[in-house]
């Protein structure tokens, strides 16, 4: 749950000076408890991990490193009761449970004792704020192996729809909100009074130092240019049409490449993710070969080392150099870029070719934030989406029938499809929505906001400046709103009226809502629809997972963690078998079945009722 900038790749045999660690002092609250308990939990759960507590003048940094090189997490906090004490858990060590529990409880007592020793700077009273989460119980959940979503939902069960946790270094005190009322509160009622907070996190990861948030950025001249460039680009119909053409052409080109080069035992997803990143880079940067390569390395580093790894910071620096060079080239050779519809070109024109170093550094952070958010969601959505579709023959047949009917009606091929055509693929887009509901990071697993004014939720005060973490998946995983919630059931959205009402009530928030709704939703749907259409019309593939019978696993990973998604494989790519005409004929049957089922609503019997619509039962 807690991951921050104190992330170091190697702590052995180095001093604090060698590591470049700056001890940080945190507010005196029951705040160090999550840091300590999670370190203890990791020590108990993962053998082969190193932990290091470095004490200096009463401040302490805790750093964790995976010897296997998968992910590095950092935890930091103020430990006044420990003074300059040091503690090292060497390779392969683990703490006895009794010792860990005893130490945790002693530290908890010390933290709680110090909590009321100093008034809050915002003037809020502790008794008016949401309660602190019981981190001892959280640790018990972690120690027993419960996944991210279960830990959060258990916290909700104990404390209600509003409570507080502490995230060292990045935010400090965080107010966690869950439930339908929380969705409505964040996305509707207080949307205009809540500022984005995620951009500052990515900026910190990229630069290795605290960076301004969205509101601060908007107050600067460069920030105004970034926002206008982004709004102009994503709302530009000409640019969207050009992007759609890029998507359909690149989807077919990629399928051509896979048909010629991919070996039967190779995993399609190992090739696919670089295609997605590069396609997005071309759309954002014009010719984004270098930028796309850098972003690929960045995402690979996040996947292996975590968001706050040194590799991510290095990739950010590499991207800055590329952007600077390209900016200068645009100034010196403007004729090369005439008529280019890219976000970079929008920024260049708005800045009038006069951007200084500070503005270019801001552009680097802005563009990388945009790419990480877009690619992080798109990559995981595409991987899960294609796995669900190819893992269920009936859904696969339904998607094929829908695409075949469109191509036959328009007498064209995939490369001739326009945005309106791709958006008209009702079942295909329903599959996208369901994949996003079940598996996307933002906004489902992670919506971060900063309160611009004092506000109230559920009878609790939320001070101005407070960081709010909305866990929208609390609704997405709720059987009350999504019967058989863990199942992949695209039929939930094939009735436009029902889907619109769900979105209006904030039951489904797959692309966000309000002022901060994902501006790239149409680009994402266009790209993913084109890719899926190309694949289903050309190829059969076999789904391979780590589950018995190659069943689809449930996704319990937290934000920016892709372990379960990475376990999915599509192999044995081969030309599609079967008669396309039979698929076209099944469309009318499918439509009738959907209409009749939409009136009775989803089943909660444990299997997706959609599965019986297409093909033989």
N, C-alpha and C positions, 0 to 999 in steps of 0.2 A: 504493500500500500504506500509506503513512504520511500521515495527515491529522490536524491538531490544532487547538488553540484559537487559535493565532497566525494567525488568518484575518482579513485586512483587505480591504476592498472597493476601496480606492484608496490607493496609496502615493506617487503622483507629487506633487511639490511640497509635501510635508509633512515635518515634523520628527518625531523620535521622540516628543516631548511631544504633538504634535498627534494622533499615532496612538494614544496611550495605551498604548504597548507597554512591558511590564515585562521587561527582559532576564532570561533564566533560565539557571541554571547546571546542567549535566547531569553525571552521574558520569563519571569519567575512564575510559572504555572505548573500544573501537573503535565508538563510537556516533554520532559526527557524520558518519561516512562515508555512511550511508544518506541523511541530510539533504542533504549536498552533492551526492552522486551523482544523487539524484532531481531536484534543482534543475537540474543540468547536463543530465540526460536530457530534462527538460521544455523546456529552452531549445533543445535540438537538434530535438526532435520538433514542438513547437508554435510556429510563428511567430505574432506578434501577441499574445504574452503578456509581461507585465512581471515582472521579478524584482528584488528589492531586498535587499541584505545591509546591515544597519545595525550597525556595530561600536561598542561602547561598553565601555571598561574590560575588554577581553578577552572580552566576551560578544557573542553575535551572534544576530540574528533574521533569518530568511529568509522572505520573503512572496511569494506568487505570485498573480497576478490574471489572469483571462481578460477580455480586452477585449470578447469576444463576450458576456460576461455569463452563461456557462453554469455555471461552477463556480469557486470559490476554494479553494485549498488553502494551508495554512501549514506551514512547516517551521522548527524552531528548534533551536539547539544551542550548545554551548560550543566556541569556536574559540580556545584559548589561543595557538596558534601564529600566528594572524593579527593578534593585538592589536586595534588600533582600525581595521583596514583596512576600506574600503568598496568595494562593487562594484555596478554597476548595468548591467543589460541593458535597454536601451531598447526601445520598441515596434518589433517586427519584427526585432530583432537575433537572431542565433544564433551559437554558438561554433563555431570550426573543430574538427573531431573530434580532431585531434592535440593541440590546446591543452587541450581538455576532458579527454582521457584522461590527459595529463601532469599536469594540476592534480589530478585525482582520485587518481592514484597517489601523488603527493607528500603529499596530505592523508591518504591511507590509511596511509602510512608513519608520519606524525606521530601519527595516532590510535592505531595499534597500539603505537607506542613508549610512549605514555602509559598504555596499558591496565593494565600491571602495576605502576604506580607507587603505587597505593593499595589497601590491603586492602578487601575487601568488607565492608559493614556487617553482612550476615547471617552472616558467618563462613564462607560456602561457599568451596571451593577451585575455581579456574577449571577445573582438569583434571577435576573430578568433574561438571561441568555439561555440558549439551549444547553442541556446538560453535557458534561464531558462523557465521552464513551468510556466504558469500563475496559481498559486495555488488558487487564489480567484475563478477562474472559475472551477477549480478542486473541490473546496469545494462546489460550487453550484451544481455540478453533484452529489457529495456525499449526500448533504442535500436533493436532490430530489429523492434519493433512487436508483440511477443508479448503476449497478453492476460493479465489478472489471474490466471486459473486456471492457465494454462500456466507463468507465472513461478513460482507457488507449487509446482506439481508438479515443475518443474525443480529447485527448491531441495531438494525431497524426494529427487529422484534423486541429487543431489550429496551430501547430508548425512544421509539416512536419515529416520526418522520423528520425530526430535526435533532441533531446532536453535534458535538464538536470533537475534532481530532486535532493533532498537531503534526504539521509537515515541516521538518527542520529546514532551515536555509531558504527554501523557495517561498513559502507563504507564512510559516508560523501557524497561528490559529486558523483553522478552517471550519466553516459551518457546513455540515453535510445535510442535504435535503433529499427526500425520496417521496414517491407517491404521485398520484394524479394531481392533487392540489399543488404539489411542488412543481410539477411540469407546467401547470397553468400559471403559477406564480412567476416562474423564471421566464417562460417563453411568451407570456401574454401580459399579465397584470403589471409586472415591473420591468418589462423588456427595455423600455426607454431609460430606466434608471440603473441598469446593470451593464457594466462594461466587460468586454472580452478580457480574459486573463491568460489564455493559453499562449498568445504570441510572446509574452515576456518569458515564459518557460523555455520555449524553443530558442529564443534569442540568447538566453543565459546558457543553454546547452551548447550553442554554436560558438559563442564568444568566450565562454569560460568565466564570465563576469555578469553581474546583474544588469539587465537591460530594461529600458522603459517599456511599460505596458501599452495597450492600445490607446487608452485615453491620453497618456503622455505623448505618444507618437502623433496623435491627431492634432495636438496643440502646436506642433512644429510645421514649418513650411514643407519639409520633405514628407512628413506624414500625410499632409493634405494631398500632396501629389500622388503618393502611393495609393491612397484610398480612391482618388478620382480615376487614376489609371486603371485600377482594378474594376471599379464600377463601369467605366466606359468600355473596357474590354469584354467583360462577361455579359454586358447588356447589348453589345454591338451585334446586330443580326448578321451583318456581313462577316464578322469574325467568327460567329457561331456556325454560319454556313461553311466557311472555309475549314473550321475545325472538324465539322462533320465529314467533309470530304476526306480530310486527313485520316479520320478514324476508319471509314469504310475501306479506303485504299490500303492503309497500313494493316488492317485486319486481314484482308485478302492476301497481301504480300507476306504477312507472317505465316498464314496457313500454307502458302506456296513453299515457304522456306521449311516449315515443319514437315511437309510431305516429302521433301527431297532429302532433308538432313537428319531428322530425328530417328534414332534407333528404337526398336520395340521396347527395350528395357529402360529407356530414358524417360524421366519424368517431365511431362509437358511444362509443369509449373516452374521448373528450373530455367527454362528459356523464356517463359511468358513474362515474368516480372520485369526483366530488363527491357522487353518490348514496351510494356506499359509506361515505365519511367521515361524511356527515350521519346515515346510519342508525346507525352505531356511536356517534356523539355522542348520539343520542336514547336509545340503550340505556344508555350510561354516565352521562349527566347528567339523564336524565328528558326534559325538553324542551331539547334541545341546540343550538338554532338558532345562538346566538352562538358557543358553543364549537365547533360544527362548522365555522362560517365561519373561525374563527381557525386551526383545525387544517388546513383546506384551504390557507390561506395559508402555513402552516408547511411542509407537504409540498411545495407549489409552490416555496418558497424553497430547500428542500433539493435539489429536482430541478434547479434552475437555478444555485444558488450554493454548494451544499455544506452539510454538516451544521453547520459552525461559522460560519455567516454571521451578520451583524448582524441580518438579517431574522428569523432563527430566534429570536434573543434577544429581539427586539421582540415577536414572536408569543407567546413565553413570558410576557412582561410583560403583554400584553393578556389572555391567558388568566387570569393571576393576578387581574386586576381583575374579570373576569367571575365567577370562582369566589367571590371575596370578596363581591360583590354578591348572588350567588345564595345564599350561606351565610347572609347577614344576612336575606334574604327568607324563608328557611326558618325562621329563629328568630322572625321577626315574624309570619309567616303560615303556621303549621304545617298548618292545615286544607287548604291548597292541595295538599299533598304526601302526604296520607293514602293509604296503599295503593300508593304508587309503588314499583315494583321497579327501582331503578337503583343503580349503584355509589355515586353521590354520596349518595343517601339512606342507604345502609348506613353510609357514613363519618359522615354527620351524626348518625345515631342513636348510633353507638358513641362519638363525641366529645361526646355529650350537649349539643350546641349551645354548647360552651365552648372551641372551638379558638382559640388565640392566633395572632398574625401568623406566628410561626415554623412552627406546624403547618399553617397555610394555605399557606405557601410550599412546604412539603414536599408538600402535596396537589397543588399546581400541577405540580411536577416529576414526581410519581408518576403523575398522570393523563396528562400529556403523554407521558411515557415509554411508558405503556401504549398510548396511541393511536398513537404513531409506530411502535412495534413491531408492533401489530396491523395498522394500515393499510398500513405499508410492506410487510409480507408479503402481506396480503390483496389489495392493489391490484395488485401485480406478479403474484401467482398468478392472479387473475381475468383479467388481460389476456392472460397466456400461455395459460391454460386455454381460454378462449373462442377464441383464435387457433388452437390445436391442434385443437380440436373442429370448428370451422367450416372449418379448412384440410384436413380429411380427411373426405370424404363418408361413408366407411364407418363411422367412429367416430361421426359426427354421427347417422347413421341408428340406430346401436346405442343411443346415449343417448336418442334420441327413442322408440325402441321400449320401453325400460325405463320411462320416465316414463309413456308412454301405457298400458302394461300396469297400472301402479300406479293411475292415475286410473280406468281402466275397472273394475278389481277393487274399488276402494273407491266407485265411482260418485260421484265428487266432482271438484272443481276444485282448482287450485293453492292457492287461499286456504284450503282445508279441510285441507291436509296438516299433520301434526304432526311433532315431532322424530323419532319412531321411523320414520315414513314416509320422511322425507328420508334418514335413516341407512341405510334398507333399500335404497336405490338403489345397488346394488353397483358397477356400472360407473361411475356418476357419481362416487362416492366414490373409486374407483380412479383416475379421471382427476384428481381433486383431489390425491391422494397423489403421482401422477407429476409433476404440474405443480409441486408443492412441492419434490419431489426435484431437479428440473432447474433451478428458477428462484428459490426463496425465499432471502432474505438470512439469516434466523435460523431454525434453527441451522445450516443447511447451509454458508453462506459465512462465518458469523461466530458462533462460540461463545466467549465470554470468561468466564474463571473466575479466582478468586484463591485460592491455596492457603492453607488455614487451619492446616495442620500441615506439617512436612517430609515429603516423599514421594519415591518413586523411580519412574522409568519407563524401560524399555529399558536399564537399567544406569546411568542418569544420575540425579543428585540434582536434586530440585526443592525449593528452599528455601521455608520458610514465608513467606508474603506475596508469592510470585512470581505474576506475571500469566501465565496460560496462554491461548493462542489455539488452539483446536481447529478445524481445517479439515475438517469432516465431509464436504465434497464430494470429498475424496480417495477416499473409499469410494464415494460416489454416482456418481463418474465412472470407477470401476474396472471394466473388462470382466470381471474375475474374479467379481464379485458381481452385476453388471448387464450381461449380454451386450448388445451394441449400445447401450452406455450413453448415447450422445448422442441416441438416438431416444426419441420419446414413445410409450411402450408401456404403457398402463394394464393390460394383461393380466397384468402381473407381480404384481398384487395381488388379482385377482378370486378366486383360491383363498384362502379365509380361513386355512387351515392353513399354507400357504406364507408368506403375509404375516405371520402371527403369529410364525413361526420367524425370518423376516428381522428383525422388530422385536426379538425376544428376543436375537438374536445381535448387535444393533446395526449390522446392515448398512444398514438404513434408519432414519434418525433425523429424519424430516420434521417431527415436532412435539416433538422432544426426548424425554427419558426421566427417570425418577427424580423426586426432589423438585422439580426445576425444569422438569418437563414443562409444556408450554403449557397453562395452566388454561383458556384460551378455545378449545380445539380444537373442542368440540361447538358452540359459538357460530359458529365459523368455517365448519365443515362445513354447519351449518344454513343460514347466510346464502348461502354460495356455491352449495349444491345448489338452494336455492330460486330463486336468480337464474338459474342455468343452465337449470333446468327451465322457467322462464317463457319464456326466450328461445327455446330449441329448439322448444318446442311452438307458438310463435307466428310466428317470423320465419326467413327466409332472409337471409343476408348474405354479402358477398364479402370475402375476406381480401386485403389489399394490403400488401406488404412491399417492402423495397429489394433483395430478392434476385431473381435471374433466375427467371421463371415464378412469381413471388410465393410462392416456397418459404419455409418457416419458417427464420429464421436461428438459428444456434447462439448460446446465451447465454454470453458470456465476461465479463460485467460483474462488477465487484467489489461489495462491500457498499455500500448506499445510492447506487448508481449505476444508473440506469434507461435508459441511452441506447438499448440494443437493444430493450428493452420499448417504449420510446416510438416506435420505428420501426414498430410493428405497428398496422395500421388495419383496422377492420371498417366497410365502407361499403355503400351501396345497400341499406339495411334495407328489407324489403318483406314482405308477408304470406307465410307459408309455403305452398309449393305441395306437392301430393301428397296421397295418401289415408292418413289416420291408421290405418285398419284394417289396411292392409298392414304398417305398422310393428309393430302388436301381434302379428300373425301371425309375424313374424320373430324374436320373443323366444325361442321354444322352440328354433329353429334355432341362435340365438346361444349359448344356454346349453349345448347339446350340443357345439358347436364349442369353447367355452371349456373344458369338462370334458376333452375329448380332448387339447387342446393343453397344459393345465396339467400333464399327466403327463409329457410330453416336455420341458417347460421352454422358456425363451425361445430364439429363434433368434439366431445371431450373424452372419447373412448380410448385414447391412447395411440391412435394412428391417424394420420392426416386424411380427412375425408376426400381431399382432392385426388389422392392417389388412385382411386377407383374410376376416375372420369375417363381417362384416355386408355385405349387398348383393352386387352383382356384382363379381367380381374384375377 
